[in-house]
Amino acid sequence: MRKSARAGSGVSNSAAPTAPYRRHSCGLYLHVPLCVSRCSYCAFVSTTELEQRGRLVSAIAGELDTLGRRAGRELRTLYFGGGTPSLLGAAELATIMAALRRWFVVAPGAEFTLEANPEDVAEERLQRWARLGVTRLSLGVQSFDENILRRLGRRHSAVKARWAVAAALAHGFTVSLDLMVGVPGEGAKQVEQSITEVLQLLPHHVSVYLLELDKPTPLAALATRCPDTFPDEDAAARAYLQVGKALVGAGYHHYEVSNFARPGFSARHNLRYWLGRSVLGVGPAAAGQVGRQRFANVEDIQLYLERLEAGSSPRAWARTLSEHELGVERLMLGLRLAQGVGEGAVQRLAPPEFCEQLQAFLALGLARRRGRRVRLTPRGWLVSSELLAYLV
């Protein structure tokens, strides 16, 4: 964590909250569903009605107050996701952080991530985010090809993406960038260009996602009408493996299905989910987990606003997992990670059909055994749904 990213932090670790809190550490995810425009691949809960931003900020601050009274605690990770949280202005961020500081204490050395569109990155904003206490920027680059960026509906250019990454690094932030493969118009040339650009910039962390077409998005509709516009499954898989091989060769650790990090820079907030640690969720559609409890807010933004403004809970549902369900969940999430899972847990929790399929994966080199642990290989991750289906 770079020193300059903490300098002048607006999140004081020495100031106590105004009410007692239980000293249990957790993470907190805060969903900001605001976007200037909707990307053609996006199915996340978001709105382009920016006139709602004042109500949203007030509602989020109100939810933080309610949540803090019940569960004020020390935060080890804080993640502002979206949507486009980088659209929030200084006063809006200050309102949210004031509500958060009333009830929560940010642990020394905590990871504080802000998702940002490269188009929103500017010198003044970088300085503001550093003063706020942000330590990590997650930049939605997606591609360095101008034609592909237009097809994806991204607002930034490749030139702006390069500048945003370089500027964030120069300001001392830990920088993660997102890349998307399997997109329309992508060929070997575009994949190689992405690899070259990333290795020239050398961010701390890279997330590589295969385009998903199983949700109602403009690109999914285009794929139905014009399938030849898209790389086939084999070409998309080759792109994923090609990018991964290049990143590993450059010293990145492929520690999760979609995620690569230089040593010491894995995404600590996301690891909380995958390792079953406590995470609170705030904002429309935000989900959380504490022990065996799982819960999520309503996805409808208007309903979320109305509930908070009426002083009622934004929860859509909450349930408690059984011990067996918890074990199966950890088995599924563990197989997303390079560390894999213990064979004892597989034998204890998985049905015979899963164990048989896992043996087939091992025989085909889609999984590997090391000591008493088993993990999926990158090729295995590509077809992991065929294995995990036996756990559902």
C-alpha positions in Angstrom: 0.0 0.0 0.0 1.5 3.3 -1.1 2.1 6.0 1.5 0.8 8.8 -0.6 -2.6 7.1 -1.0 -3.1 7.3 2.8 -1.8 10.8 3.2 -4.4 13.2 4.6 -6.9 10.4 4.8 -10.5 11.5 5.4 -11.0 8.3 7.3 -9.6 8.7 10.8 -8.6 5.5 12.5 -8.0 7.3 15.8 -11.5 8.8 16.1 -13.9 6.6 17.9 -17.5 6.2 16.7 -20.2 8.0 18.7 -21.6 4.8 20.0 -20.0 1.5 21.3 -19.2 -1.0 18.6 -18.5 -4.7 18.7 -14.9 -5.3 17.8 -15.5 -7.9 15.1 -13.7 -7.1 11.8 -15.6 -7.2 8.5 -15.7 -5.8 5.1 -18.3 -3.4 3.7 -19.5 -3.2 0.1 -21.4 0.0 -0.9 -23.2 -0.1 -4.2 -23.6 3.2 -6.1 -25.9 2.4 -9.0 -25.4 5.6 -11.0 -24.2 5.6 -14.6 -24.0 8.3 -17.3 -24.9 5.6 -19.9 -25.4 1.9 -19.8 -22.7 -0.3 -21.3 -24.0 -2.8 -23.9 -22.8 -5.9 -21.8 -24.0 -4.7 -18.4 -26.8 -6.4 -16.5 -25.9 -4.9 -13.1 -28.5 -2.9 -11.1 -27.9 0.7 -12.2 -29.7 3.8 -13.4 -28.9 6.7 -15.8 -31.4 9.0 -14.0 -28.7 11.1 -12.4 -31.3 13.4 -11.0 -31.8 10.7 -8.4 -28.3 11.0 -7.0 -29.3 13.3 -4.1 -31.9 10.9 -2.9 -29.6 7.9 -3.4 -26.8 9.5 -1.3 -29.2 10.4 1.5 -30.7 6.9 1.4 -27.3 5.2 1.5 -26.2 7.4 4.4 -29.5 6.5 6.2 -28.9 2.8 5.7 -25.3 3.2 7.0 -26.8 4.8 10.2 -29.3 2.0 10.6 -26.8 -0.7 10.0 -24.2 0.9 12.2 -26.5 1.1 15.2 -27.0 -2.7 14.9 -23.6 -3.8 13.8 -21.0 -1.1 14.2 -17.6 -2.7 13.9 -14.1 -2.4 12.6 -13.7 -2.4 8.8 -10.8 -4.3 7.3 -11.9 -3.6 3.7 -14.2 -1.0 2.2 -15.4 -1.3 -1.4 -17.4 1.4 -3.4 -18.8 -0.4 -6.4 -21.4 0.2 -9.0 -22.6 1.5 -11.3 -20.0 4.3 -11.4 -19.1 5.5 -7.9 -16.4 7.8 -9.5 -19.4 10.0 -10.5 -19.9 11.1 -6.9 -18.8 14.6 -6.1 -16.9 15.8 -3.1 -20.0 16.7 -1.1 -21.7 13.4 -1.8 -18.7 11.4 -0.8 -18.4 13.5 2.3 -22.0 12.7 3.3 -21.5 9.0 2.9 -18.2 9.0 4.7 -19.6 11.0 7.6 -22.4 8.5 8.1 -19.9 5.6 7.9 -17.5 7.2 10.4 -20.3 7.7 12.9 -20.5 3.9 13.5 -17.5 2.2 12.0 -13.8 2.3 12.6 -11.5 1.7 9.6 -8.7 -0.6 10.7 -5.1 0.6 10.2 -3.9 -0.6 6.8 -7.4 -1.3 5.6 -7.9 -1.7 1.8 -10.4 0.9 0.5 -11.3 0.3 -3.1 -13.2 2.7 -5.4 -14.4 1.5 -8.9 -13.8 4.2 -11.5 -14.5 4.8 -15.1 -11.2 6.0 -16.8 -13.1 8.9 -18.2 -13.8 10.2 -14.7 -10.1 10.1 -13.6 -8.5 13.6 -13.3 -5.7 15.0 -11.2 -8.1 16.8 -8.8 -10.2 13.7 -8.3 -7.2 11.5 -7.7 -6.1 14.0 -5.0 -9.7 14.0 -3.5 -9.9 10.2 -3.4 -6.5 10.0 -1.7 -7.6 12.5 0.9 -10.8 10.5 1.4 -8.7 7.4 2.3 -9.0 5.4 -0.9 -6.0 3.1 -1.3 -7.0 1.1 -4.4 -8.6 2.1 -7.7 -10.4 -0.5 -9.9 -10.5 0.9 -13.4 -13.0 -0.5 -15.9 -10.7 -0.4 -18.9 -12.1 -3.5 -20.7 -10.1 -3.0 -23.9 -7.4 -0.9 -25.5 -9.1 -1.2 -29.0 -11.2 1.8 -30.0 -13.6 -0.1 -32.0 -14.2 -2.7 -29.3 -14.7 0.1 -26.7 -17.4 1.6 -28.9 -19.2 -1.8 -29.2 -19.1 -2.2 -25.5 -20.6 1.2 -25.0 -17.6 2.5 -22.9 -17.3 6.3 -22.5 -13.5 6.4 -22.5 -10.9 6.1 -25.3 -7.9 3.8 -25.2 -5.7 7.0 -24.8 -7.7 8.0 -21.8 -7.5 4.5 -20.3 -3.7 4.5 -20.6 -3.5 8.0 -19.0 -5.9 7.0 -16.2 -3.9 3.9 -15.2 -0.5 5.8 -15.4 -1.9 8.7 -13.4 -3.4 6.5 -10.7 -0.1 4.7 -10.3 1.8 8.0 -10.2 -0.4 9.1 -7.3 0.5 6.0 -5.3 -2.8 4.1 -5.6 -2.8 0.3 -5.9 -4.3 -0.1 -9.3 -6.5 -2.9 -10.7 -7.8 -2.9 -14.3 -10.5 -4.9 -15.9 -10.1 -6.6 -19.3 -12.9 -8.3 -21.2 -12.3 -11.1 -23.8 -14.7 -12.9 -26.1 -16.1 -9.6 -27.3 -17.5 -8.8 -30.8 -14.8 -7.8 -33.2 -12.0 -9.3 -31.1 -9.3 -11.3 -32.9 -5.7 -12.4 -32.1 -4.4 -8.9 -32.9 -6.7 -7.2 -30.3 -5.8 -9.8 -27.7 -2.1 -9.3 -28.2 -2.6 -5.5 -28.1 -4.3 -5.8 -24.7 -1.5 -8.0 -23.4 1.1 -5.5 -24.6 -0.7 -2.5 -23.1 -1.1 -4.2 -19.7 2.5 -5.3 -19.5 3.7 -1.8 -20.4 1.5 -0.2 -17.7 2.2 -2.9 -15.1 -0.8 -2.4 -12.8 -0.8 -4.2 -9.5 -3.9 -6.3 -10.3 -5.7 -7.4 -13.5 -9.2 -9.0 -13.7 -9.9 -10.9 -17.0 -13.5 -11.6 -17.7 -15.1 -13.6 -20.5 -18.1 -11.8 -22.0 -21.3 -13.3 -20.6 -24.3 -13.5 -22.9 -26.8 -15.3 -20.6 -28.6 -12.1 -19.4 -30.8 -9.6 -21.3 -28.3 -7.1 -22.6 -27.9 -5.4 -26.0 -24.9 -7.5 -26.7 -26.8 -10.7 -25.9 -29.5 -9.6 -28.3 -26.9 -8.9 -31.0 -25.3 -12.3 -30.4 -28.7 -13.9 -31.2 -29.2 -11.9 -34.4 -25.5 -11.9 -35.6 -23.6 -14.7 -34.0 -20.8 -14.5 -36.5 -19.9 -11.1 -35.1 -18.6 -12.8 -31.9 -15.6 -15.1 -31.4 -16.7 -18.7 -30.9 -16.3 -20.4 -27.5 -13.0 -21.9 -28.5 -11.6 -18.5 -29.6 -12.8 -16.9 -26.4 -11.2 -19.6 -24.4 -7.9 -19.3 -26.2 -7.9 -15.5 -25.5 -8.5 -16.1 -21.8 -5.7 -18.6 -21.6 -3.4 -16.4 -23.8 -3.8 -13.4 -21.5 -3.4 -15.5 -18.4 -0.2 -17.2 -19.7 1.3 -13.8 -20.5 0.4 -12.3 -17.1 1.8 -15.3 -15.2 4.9 -15.1 -17.3 5.3 -11.5 -16.2 5.1 -12.4 -12.5 1.4 -12.1 -11.8 -0.2 -14.8 -9.7 -3.4 -16.3 -11.1 -5.1 -16.6 -7.7 -8.8 -16.8 -8.7 -10.7 -17.7 -11.9 -10.7 -14.1 -13.3 -8.0 -12.5 -11.1 -4.3 -11.9 -11.4 -2.1 -10.0 -9.0 1.5 -9.0 -8.5 2.8 -10.5 -5.2 1.1 -8.9 -2.2 -1.7 -7.2 -4.2 -4.6 -9.7 -4.3 -8.0 -8.1 -3.9 -8.4 -8.4 -0.1 -12.1 -7.4 -0.2 -13.1 -10.0 -2.8 -11.1 -12.6 -1.0 -13.4 -12.0 2.0 -16.3 -13.4 -0.1 -14.4 -16.4 -1.4 -13.0 -17.3 2.0 -16.4 -16.9 3.8 -15.5 -13.9 5.9 -17.9 -11.2 7.1 -19.0 -8.6 4.5 -21.8 -6.1 5.0 -23.7 -4.7 2.0 -25.2 -1.2 1.6 -27.1 0.2 -1.4 -29.6 -1.2 -3.9 -29.0 -4.9 -4.6 -26.1 -5.1 -2.2 -25.5 -8.5 -0.6 -23.7 -9.5 2.6 -22.7 -12.4 4.7 -21.9 -12.8 8.4 -21.2 -16.3 9.6 -24.0 -18.5 8.3 -26.3 -15.5 7.6 -26.8 -14.4 4.0 -28.8 -11.3 3.0 -29.5 -8.8 0.2 -31.2 -5.6 -0.4 -34.0 -5.0 -2.9 -32.8 -4.6 -6.5 -35.5 -2.0 -7.5 -33.8 1.4 -7.0 -37.1 3.2 -6.6 -38.3 0.7 -4.0 -35.0 1.0 -2.2 -35.4 4.8 -2.0 -39.0 4.6 -0.8 -38.2 2.1 1.9 -35.3 4.1 3.3 -37.3 7.3 3.1 -40.1 5.7 5.0 -37.7 4.4 7.7 -38.1 0.7 6.8 -35.6 -1.9 5.9 -34.3 -2.2 2.4 -33.8 -6.0 2.8 -35.2 -8.2 0.1 -34.4 -11.4 1.9 -32.3 -13.0 4.6 -31.6 -16.6 5.4 -29.3 -18.7 7.6 -27.4 -21.6 6.0 -27.3 -25.0 7.5 -23.8 -26.3 8.4 -24.0 -28.6 5.4 -25.0 -25.7 3.1 -22.2 -23.6 4.5 -19.7 -26.4 3.8 -20.9 -26.8 0.2 -20.8 -23.1 -0.4 -17.2 -23.0 0.8 -16.4 -26.0 -1.4 -17.7 -24.2 -4.5 -16.0 -20.9 -3.7 -12.8 -22.7 -2.8 -12.6 -24.2 -6.3 -12.6 -20.6 -7.7 -9.3 -20.1 -5.9 -5.8 -21.3 -6.9 -5.4 -22.8 -3.4 -8.2 -25.2 -4.1 -9.9 -27.3 -1.4 -9.0 -30.1 0.9 -9.8 -33.6 -0.3 -11.3 -34.4 3.1 -13.9 -31.6 2.5 -14.8 -33.1 -0.9 -15.2 -36.6 0.5 -17.3 -35.3 3.4 -19.6 -32.9 1.6 -19.8 -33.7 -2.1 -22.2 -36.2 -3.7 -20.8 -39.3 -5.5 -21.5 -37.7 -8.9 -19.3 -34.7 -8.1 -16.5 -36.9 -7.0 -16.7 -39.0 -10.2 -16.6 -35.8 -12.3 -13.7 -34.5 -10.3 -11.8 -37.7 -11.0 -12.5 -37.1 -14.7 -11.2 -33.5 -14.4 -8.0 -34.8 -12.8 -7.5 -37.4 -15.5 -7.9 -34.7 -18.2 -5.6 -32.2 -16.6 -8.5 -29.9 -15.8 -7.6 -30.3 -12.1 -4.5 -31.0 -10.1 -3.8 -32.7 -6.8 -1.1 -31.3 -4.5 -0.7 -33.0 -1.2 -4.2 -33.4 0.3 -5.6 -30.5 -1.8 -7.1 -30.4 -5.2 -7.4 -27.3 -7.4 -8.7 -26.5 -10.9 -6.3 -25.5 -13.7 -7.1 -22.5 -15.9 -8.5 -24.8 -18.5 -10.6 -26.4 -15.7 -11.9 -23.1 -14.6 -13.2 -22.5 -18.2 -15.5 -25.6 -17.9 -16.0 -25.5 -14.1 -19.8 -25.2 -14.5 -19.8 -28.9 -15.7 -18.3 -29.9 -12.3 -20.0 -27.4 -10.0 -23.4 -28.4 -11.4 -23.2 -31.5 -9.2 -23.0 -29.4 -6.1 -26.1 -27.2 -6.7 
